[in-house]
């Protein structure tokens, strides 16, 4: 028993010392794209930007429930998509003008949420 235990321990340690490589389906660019919406301030309702800002253009975001087993469309997902579109235009803020939820099936969606807003660049995001 005294000889088997050290031999097993050496065998175990030699297995850990092998050339190990890690492959992942995560892409650095995809991660940056996913989180870029967080860099865009959302102005909606009573919350409006203070100070000077430059208009970058209109943006929209959409959430679509493609089939009956899919997650229903949501306003928050549509706003997030609009924030991503604003980030693509170099904006650090978005003033939401209108969000609409459509429950009727149309354009390949069972339910659909759509948000439209103005992408802006402020001196500093609030």
Backbone as a printed PyTorch tensor [residue, N CA C, xyz], in Angstrom:
tensor([[[  0.8070,  -1.1780,   0.0000],
         [  0.0000,   0.0000,   0.0000],
         [  0.8630,   1.2590,   0.0000]],

        [[  2.0170,   1.1630,   0.7340],
         [  2.8880,   2.3190,   0.8000],
         [  3.4880,   2.6470,  -0.5620]],

        [[  3.6920,   1.6750,  -1.4130],
         [  4.2560,   1.9150,  -2.7470],
         [  3.1850,   2.3390,  -3.7490]],

        [[  1.9690,   1.8800,  -3.5660],
         [  0.8920,   2.1960,  -4.5080],
         [  0.4680,   3.6530,  -4.3900]],

        [[  0.3860,   4.1750,  -3.1620],
         [ -0.0600,   5.5490,  -2.9450],
         [  0.8920,   6.5620,  -3.5850]],

        [[  2.2170,   6.4810,  -3.3820],
         [  3.1070,   7.4350,  -4.0570],
         [  3.0850,   7.2780,  -5.5840]],

        [[  2.9460,   6.0570,  -6.0680],
         [  2.8900,   5.8490,  -7.5170],
         [  1.6320,   6.4790,  -8.1010]],

        [[  0.5240,   6.3330,  -7.4180],
         [ -0.7230,   6.9470,  -7.8890],
         [ -0.6070,   8.4680,  -7.8470]],

        [[  0.0220,   8.9980,  -6.8130],
         [  0.2000,  10.4390,  -6.6910],
         [  1.0730,  10.9800,  -7.8240]],

        [[  2.1690,  10.2960,  -8.1420],
         [  3.0470,  10.7070,  -9.2470],
         [  2.2990,  10.6340, -10.5750]],

        [[  1.5320,   9.6040, -10.7680],
         [  0.7470,   9.4610, -11.9920],
         [ -0.2790,  10.5860, -12.1170]],

        [[ -0.9070,  10.9240, -11.0300],
         [ -1.8890,  12.0040, -11.0210],
         [ -1.2320,  13.3450, -11.3470]],

        [[ -0.0950,  13.6250, -10.7490],
         [  0.6150,  14.8770, -11.0150],
         [  1.1350,  14.9430, -12.4460]],

        [[  1.5580,  13.8380, -12.9980],
         [  2.0580,  13.8560, -14.3740],
         [  0.9240,  14.1230, -15.3580]],

        [[ -0.2880,  13.7160, -15.0270],
         [ -1.4380,  13.9970, -15.8870],
         [ -1.7570,  15.4890, -15.8860]],

        [[ -1.5210,  16.1640, -14.7700],
         [ -1.7760,  17.6060, -14.6850],
         [ -0.7260,  18.4150, -15.4290]],

        [[  0.4250,  17.8490, -15.6570],
         [  1.5060,  18.5760, -16.3050],
         [  1.4510,  18.4840, -17.8250]],

        [[  0.4190,  17.8820, -18.3630],
         [  0.3450,  17.7330, -19.8200],
         [  0.0960,  19.0850, -20.4940]],

        [[  0.3180,  19.1370, -21.7760],
         [  0.1150,  20.3520, -22.5670],
         [ -1.3840,  20.5620, -22.7410]],

        [[ -1.9280,  21.5250, -22.0360],
         [ -3.3680,  21.7700, -22.0280],
         [ -3.6750,  23.0210, -22.8330]],

        [[ -4.6530,  22.9310, -23.6960],
         [ -5.0870,  24.1200, -24.4250],
         [ -6.5810,  24.3190, -24.1970]],

        [[ -6.9760,  25.5700, -24.2090],
         [ -8.3760,  25.9260, -23.9620],
         [ -8.9370,  26.5990, -25.2040]],

        [[-10.0280,  26.0660, -25.7070],
         [-10.7040,  26.6630, -26.8420],
         [-12.0810,  27.1260, -26.3980]],

        [[-12.4730,  28.2920, -26.8790],
         [-13.7610,  28.8530, -26.4860],
         [-14.4550,  29.4160, -27.7080]],

        [[-15.7730,  29.4380, -27.6510],
         [-16.5200,  30.0490, -28.7450],
         [-16.7430,  31.5350, -28.4880]],

        [[-16.1980,  32.0660, -27.3960],
         [-16.3190,  33.4950, -27.1040],
         [-15.3060,  34.2680, -27.9220]],

        [[-15.7600,  35.3570, -28.4780],
         [-14.9190,  36.2190, -29.2970],
         [-14.8200,  37.5740, -28.6080]],

        [[-13.6310,  38.1160, -28.4980],
         [-13.4330,  39.4080, -27.8470],
         [-14.2480,  40.5130, -28.4820]],

        [[-14.3440,  40.5110, -29.7880],
         [-15.1420,  41.5230, -30.4780],
         [-16.6250,  41.3730, -30.1460]],

        [[-17.1030,  40.1610, -30.0520],
         [-18.5160,  39.9400, -29.7310],
         [-18.8220,  40.4090, -28.3170]],

        [[-17.8950,  40.2200, -27.3940],
         [-18.1010,  40.6800, -26.0250],
         [-18.1590,  42.1960, -25.9900]],

        [[-17.2480,  42.8580, -26.6890],
         [-17.2690,  44.3190, -26.7370],
         [-18.5620,  44.8210, -27.3590]],

        [[-19.0420,  44.1430, -28.3930],
         [-20.2950,  44.5240, -29.0420],
         [-21.4690,  44.3430, -28.1010]],

        [[-21.4470,  43.3060, -27.3090],
         [-22.5380,  43.0250, -26.3830],
         [-22.6410,  44.1060, -25.3080]],

        [[-21.5060,  44.5540, -24.7750],
         [-21.5090,  45.4980, -23.6640],
         [-21.4990,  46.9640, -24.0860]],

        [[-21.3920,  47.2760, -25.3640],
         [-21.3050,  48.6810, -25.7580],
         [-22.5790,  49.4570, -25.4630]],

        [[-23.7170,  48.8040, -25.3520],
         [-24.9620,  49.5060, -25.0140],
         [-24.8770,  50.1100, -23.6140]],

        [[-24.0810,  49.5450, -22.7420],
         [-23.9250,  50.0720, -21.3920],
         [-23.2250,  51.4130, -21.3400]],

        [[-22.5260,  51.7830, -22.4050],
         [-21.8360,  53.0670, -22.4680],
         [-22.7420,  54.1820, -22.9650]],

        [[-23.9910,  53.8640, -23.2950],
         [-24.9290,  54.8460, -23.8360],
         [-25.9880,  55.1410, -22.7760]],

        [[-26.0380,  56.4190, -22.3450],
         [-27.0310,  56.8370, -21.3420],
         [-28.4100,  56.8840, -21.9880]],

        [[-29.4100,  56.4660, -21.2350],
         [-30.7860,  56.4240, -21.7230],
         [-31.5620,  57.5920, -21.1250]],

        [[-32.1410,  58.4120, -21.9900],
         [-32.9790,  59.5340, -21.5700],
         [-34.3890,  59.2610, -22.0620]],

        [[-35.3030,  59.1890, -21.1010],
         [-36.6710,  58.8260, -21.4490],
         [-37.6150,  59.5040, -20.4760]],

        [[-38.7650,  59.9390, -20.9480],
         [-39.7660,  60.5560, -20.0810],
         [-39.2680,  61.8660, -19.5020]],

        [[-39.2930,  61.9750, -18.1660],
         [-38.8720,  63.2050, -17.4880],
         [-37.3540,  63.3690, -17.4450]],

        [[-36.6360,  62.3210, -17.6290],
         [-35.1610,  62.3950, -17.5850],
         [-34.6410,  62.8110, -18.9530]],

        [[-34.1070,  64.0290, -19.0260],
         [-33.5830,  64.5770, -20.2690],
         [-32.1340,  65.0110, -20.0570]],

        [[-31.3370,  65.0430, -21.1190],
         [-29.9330,  65.4360, -20.9600],
         [-29.8170,  66.9070, -20.5710]],

        [[-28.8340,  67.2080, -19.7450],
         [-28.5800,  68.5970, -19.3790],
         [-27.3400,  69.0730, -20.1240]],

        [[-27.3250,  70.3350, -20.4490],
         [-26.1700,  70.8920, -21.1350],
         [-26.2430,  70.6810, -22.6420]],

        [[-25.1510,  71.0160, -23.2940],
         [-25.0680,  70.9430, -24.7520],
         [-24.8320,  69.5060, -25.2130]],

        [[-25.4600,  69.1490, -26.3140],
         [-25.2080,  67.8510, -26.9330],
         [-25.3560,  67.9740, -28.4450]],

        [[-24.6800,  67.1050, -29.1560],
         [-24.7270,  67.0630, -30.6210],
         [-25.5950,  65.8960, -31.0610]],

        [[-26.4310,  66.1390, -32.0700],
         [-27.2750,  65.0830, -32.6340],
         [-26.4330,  64.2080, -33.5560]],

        [[-26.5570,  62.9110, -33.3950],
         [-25.8420,  61.9580, -34.2500],
         [-26.7670,  61.2830, -35.2580]],

        [[-28.0720,  61.3320, -35.0300],
         [-29.0180,  60.7420, -35.9720],
         [-30.0710,  59.9120, -35.2690]],

        [[-31.0750,  59.5150, -36.0270],
         [-32.1390,  58.6610, -35.5050],
         [-31.6820,  57.2140, -35.4550]],

        [[-32.1020,  56.5190, -34.4240],
         [-31.7980,  55.0970, -34.2820],
         [-33.0710,  54.3820, -33.8510]],

        [[-33.1070,  53.0930, -34.0970],
         [-34.2390,  52.2820, -33.6510],
         [-33.7370,  50.9440, -33.1600]],

        [[-34.5440,  50.3360, -32.3260],
         [-34.2570,  49.0030, -31.8240],
         [-35.5260,  48.1810, -31.8690]],

        [[-35.3630,  46.8980, -32.0940],
         [-36.5220,  46.0240, -32.2440],
         [-36.3250,  44.7380, -31.4580]],

        [[-37.4130,  44.2370, -30.9080],
         [-37.4530,  42.9320, -30.2770],
         [-38.5850,  42.1560, -30.9400]],

        [[-38.2990,  40.9240, -31.3420],
         [-39.2650,  40.1470, -32.1060],
         [-39.4060,  38.7510, -31.5040]],

        [[-40.6410,  38.3260, -31.3180],
         [-40.9230,  36.9410, -30.9350],
         [-41.1930,  36.1900, -32.2220]],

        [[-40.2220,  35.4040, -32.6620],
         [-40.2950,  34.7480, -33.9680],
         [-41.2970,  33.5980, -34.0160]],

        [[-41.4230,  32.8330, -32.9350],
         [-42.4000,  31.7360, -32.9340],
         [-43.0350,  31.6150, -31.5500]],

        [[-44.0330,  30.7840, -31.4480],
         [-44.8140,  30.6980, -30.2140],
         [-44.0090,  30.1590, -29.0340]],

        [[-42.9350,  29.4400, -29.2720],
         [-42.1050,  28.9040, -28.1970],
         [-40.9950,  29.8620, -27.7750]],

        [[-40.8220,  30.9560, -28.4850],
         [-39.7530,  31.9140, -28.1960],
         [-40.1740,  32.8710, -27.0810]],

        [[-39.1980,  33.5800, -26.5460],
         [-39.4520,  34.5880, -25.5200],
         [-40.2590,  35.7220, -26.1390]],

        [[-41.2920,  36.2120, -25.4580],
         [-42.0750,  37.3200, -26.0020],
         [-41.2180,  38.5720, -26.2100]],

        [[-41.5990,  39.3810, -27.1670],
         [-40.8970,  40.6370, -27.4250],
         [-40.9830,  41.5200, -26.1920]],

        [[-39.9300,  42.3080, -25.9460],
         [-39.9340,  43.1740, -24.7620],
         [-39.4360,  44.5660, -25.1140]],

        [[-39.9930,  45.5450, -24.4260],
         [-39.5870,  46.9410, -24.6160],
         [-38.1320,  47.1400, -24.1870]],

        [[-37.7210,  46.4650, -23.1130],
         [-36.3470,  46.6390, -22.6380],
         [-35.3350,  46.1440, -23.6710]],

        [[-35.6350,  45.0390, -24.3380],
         [-34.7390,  44.5380, -25.3870],
         [-34.6960,  45.5040, -26.5670]],

        [[-35.8350,  46.0810, -26.9260],
         [-35.8800,  47.0560, -28.0150],
         [-35.0620,  48.2960, -27.6550]],

        [[-35.1560,  48.7700, -26.3990],
         [-34.3560,  49.9210, -25.9660],
         [-32.8680,  49.5930, -25.9980]],

        [[-32.5080,  48.3780, -25.5740],
         [-31.1010,  47.9710, -25.5930],
         [-30.5650,  47.9370, -27.0160]],

        [[-31.3590,  47.4220, -27.9490],
         [-30.9420,  47.4090, -29.3590],
         [-30.7830,  48.8330, -29.8970]],

        [[-31.6510,  49.7480, -29.4790],
         [-31.5260,  51.1420, -29.8900],
         [-30.2570,  51.7610, -29.2980]],

        [[-29.9200,  51.4010, -28.0760],
         [-28.6820,  51.8950, -27.4630],
         [-27.4610,  51.3680, -28.2080]],

        [[-27.5060,  50.1160, -28.6480],
         [-26.3920,  49.5680, -29.4540],
         [-26.2560,  50.3240, -30.7650]],

        [[-27.3860,  50.6280, -31.3910],
         [-27.3610,  51.3820, -32.6500],
         [-26.7930,  52.7830, -32.4190]],

        [[-27.1210,  53.3890, -31.2810],
         [-26.5710,  54.7140, -30.9530],
         [-25.0620,  54.6280, -30.7520]],

        [[-24.5970,  53.5850, -30.0820],
         [-23.1530,  53.3940, -29.8860],
         [-22.4510,  53.2270, -31.2240]],

        [[-23.0880,  52.5480, -32.1780],
         [-22.5040,  52.3890, -33.5110],
         [-22.3200,  53.7280, -34.2130]],

        [[-23.1510,  54.7140, -33.8630],
         [-23.0390,  56.0500, -34.4630],
         [-22.0740,  56.9420, -33.6930]],

        [[-21.4490,  56.4250, -32.6530],
         [-20.5000,  57.1950, -31.8660],
         [-21.1630,  58.0340, -30.7880]],

        [[-22.3940,  57.7240, -30.4380],
         [-23.1270,  58.4750, -29.4230],
         [-22.8560,  57.9110, -28.0370]],

        [[-23.0410,  58.7610, -27.0280],
         [-22.9510,  58.2850, -25.6440],
         [-24.2710,  58.4970, -24.9060]],

        [[-25.3170,  58.8200, -25.6660],
         [-26.6440,  58.9810, -25.0890],
         [-27.7120,  58.7580, -26.1410]],

        [[-28.9230,  58.4620, -25.6790],
         [-30.0500,  58.3090, -26.5930],
         [-31.2990,  58.8680, -25.9090]],

        [[-32.0150,  59.7190, -26.6490],
         [-33.2860,  60.2480, -26.1780],
         [-34.3750,  59.4180, -26.8430]],

        [[-35.0700,  58.6040, -26.0520],
         [-36.1350,  57.7590, -26.5920],
         [-37.3330,  58.6400, -26.9340]],

        [[-37.7590,  58.5750, -28.1720],
         [-38.9060,  59.3590, -28.6260],
         [-40.2050,  58.5770, -28.5010]],

        [[-40.1820,  57.2930, -28.8730],
         [-41.4090,  56.4880, -28.8710],
         [-41.0550,  55.0070, -28.7950]],

        [[-41.7930,  54.2900, -27.9840],
         [-41.7170,  52.8310, -27.9420],
         [-43.1250,  52.2810, -28.1200]],

        [[-43.2480,  51.2590, -28.9300],
         [-44.5500,  50.6790, -29.2590],
         [-44.4580,  49.1610, -29.1540]],

        [[-45.4840,  48.5570, -28.5570],
         [-45.5970,  47.1030, -28.4960],
         [-46.7200,  46.6840, -29.4370]],

        [[-46.3940,  45.8000, -30.3800],
         [-47.3840,  45.3110, -31.3350],
         [-47.6390,  43.8410, -31.0500]],

        [[-48.8560,  43.5190, -30.6750],
         [-49.2280,  42.1550, -30.3050],
         [-49.7390,  41.3400, -31.5000]],

        [[-50.0560,  41.9900, -32.6030],
         [-50.5530,  41.2830, -33.7810],
         [-49.3690,  40.6870, -34.5520]],

        [[-49.5670,  39.4850, -35.0810],
         [-48.5240,  38.8340, -35.8710],
         [-48.3530,  39.5770, -37.1930]],

        [[-47.1220,  39.9800, -37.4710],
         [-46.8100,  40.6720, -38.7240],
         [-45.3060,  40.6380, -38.9470]],

        [[-44.9000,  40.6290, -40.1740],
         [-43.4940,  40.6750, -40.5890],
         [-42.6520,  39.5980, -39.9100]],

        [[-43.2020,  38.4070, -39.7840],
         [-42.4660,  37.2780, -39.2270],
         [-42.3760,  37.2640, -37.7140]],

        [[-43.0880,  38.1510, -37.0350],
         [-43.0600,  38.2190, -35.5750],
         [-44.4590,  37.9880, -35.0150]],

        [[-44.5410,  37.1950, -33.9720],
         [-45.8160,  36.9960, -33.2800],
         [-46.1200,  38.2220, -32.4360]],

        [[-45.1280,  38.6970, -31.6920],
         [-45.2220,  39.9770, -30.9950],
         [-43.9470,  40.7430, -31.2990]],

        [[-44.0460,  42.0660, -31.2260],
         [-42.9150,  42.8920, -31.6460],
         [-42.8950,  44.1780, -30.8250]],

        [[-41.7200,  44.5810, -30.3830],
         [-41.5320,  45.8560, -29.6970],
         [-40.5690,  46.6860, -30.5290]],

        [[-40.8720,  47.9610, -30.6670],
         [-40.0550,  48.8570, -31.4790],
         [-39.8430,  50.1560, -30.7170]],

        [[-38.5950,  50.6060, -30.6210],
         [-38.2570,  51.8740, -29.9750],
         [-37.4590,  52.7270, -30.9520]],

        [[-37.8210,  54.0000, -31.0280],
         [-37.1430,  54.9610, -31.8980],
         [-36.6250,  56.0900, -31.0230]],

        [[-35.4220,  56.5360, -31.3080],
         [-34.8410,  57.6140, -30.5110],
         [-33.7990,  58.3930, -31.2690]],

        [[-33.3170,  59.4390, -30.6220],
         [-32.3020,  60.3230, -31.1900],
         [-30.9700,  60.0330, -30.5110]],

        [[-29.9730,  59.6110, -31.2810],
         [-28.6430,  59.3700, -30.7490],
         [-27.9500,  60.7210, -30.5570]],

        [[-27.3590,  60.9110, -29.3860],
         [-26.7040,  62.1880, -29.0820],
         [-25.3080,  61.9500, -28.5150]],

        [[-24.4820,  62.9700, -28.6250],
         [-23.1430,  62.9500, -28.0330],
         [-23.1000,  64.1050, -27.0590]],

        [[-22.9630,  63.7980, -25.7720],
         [-22.8810,  64.8210, -24.7330],
         [-21.4330,  64.9990, -24.3150]],

        [[-21.1680,  66.1250, -23.6390],
         [-19.8200,  66.3590, -23.1210],
         [-19.4690,  65.2900, -22.0930]],

        [[-20.4520,  64.9330, -21.2570],
         [-20.2940,  63.8230, -20.3200],
         [-21.6730,  63.2470, -20.0800]],

        [[-21.7600,  61.9130, -20.0730],
         [-23.0400,  61.2470, -19.8630],
         [-23.4850,  61.4350, -18.4260]],

        [[-24.7720,  61.7070, -18.2030],
         [-25.3160,  61.8870, -16.8440],
         [-25.4550,  60.5510, -16.1700]]])
